[in-house]
Amino acid sequence: MKRYQILLLISLSLSVVMHAQIKWPDGKKAAIVLTYDDGLETHRNIVIPQLDAQGIKGTFFLFGQTLTSQDIPEWKKISQSGHELGNHSLYHPCLGGNNDYPCSSLECYSVKSMLREIAVMNGFLYAIDGNTVRTYAYPCGQTVAGGEDYSVPMKQSGLIHFARGGGGDPVITDFCKLNFFKVPTLAAQTGEPSERLINFMDKIVKEKGLGIIVFHGVGGDYLDISAEVHQELVDYLAKRAAEIWVAPFGEVMEHVSKQRKQ
């Protein structure tokens, strides 16, 4: 019994120490990551100008089916300006999706076919930005292909370094238990005002943790929030720049990974 209690105390102590060891750059209190899914037109026309005006960099998860030859030069410039381009698969398969060809339902997929699709999308993105290190966002936040969880095989494949999605508490403070291939997020809800997202960021600062927000449309497209609400969030982050580190997903996760190894 005493041995068990000692081991439990050691485990709890290590967890506390690990939490304390996550130090954000330049003495910041917390970290926020802004992510945008599907490579939408409103990202290029509204989001990028708003972010760039405040010097804030985000992560844009693209999927191949939406990319056109006209889009590629724009995404290349976006990458060159410091924003991250992430992998969101080729066809964005979700559970209960379209069963026509090409099938976009995860029930049609196997782990092998999902990894093949991710690898091809990596190649497309490399042709745009020249980067060999890639992050990933699960389409619809779903990690199961053909009834099997593909997060572990994806990690083992080396195709992806960090992956966003898979559920969990979006207020990340327990970095000892954080799964780098199922990093939880908070989704912006269609048509919502800024209060919930600002309250979320306030909580992240209070807890000295990490928060990742996922957006789809901004001022248009689908699942959208208004351009005005997004501007409020960007302005909020700019005003709290002394406290909050805002950086692309891959950069923040790499920082956490290095801190965790120390």
Secondary structure as UniProt FT lines:
FT   HELIX           2..21
FT   HELIX           25..27
FT   STRAND          30..37
FT   HELIX           41..42
FT   HELIX           43..47
FT   HELIX           48..53
FT   TURN            54..55
FT   STRAND          59..62
FT   HELIX           64..66
FT   TURN            69..70
FT   HELIX           71..80
FT   TURN            81..82
FT   STRAND          84..87
FT   TURN            95..96
FT   HELIX           106..108
FT   HELIX           111..129
FT   STRAND          135..137
FT   HELIX           139..141
FT   STRAND          144..145
FT   TURN            146..147
FT   STRAND          148..149
FT   HELIX           151..157
FT   STRAND          162..164
FT   TURN            175..176
FT   TURN            180..181
FT   STRAND          186..187
FT   TURN            190..191
FT   HELIX           195..207
FT   STRAND          210..215
FT   HELIX           227..239
FT   TURN            240..243
FT   STRAND          244..246
FT   HELIX           249..261
//
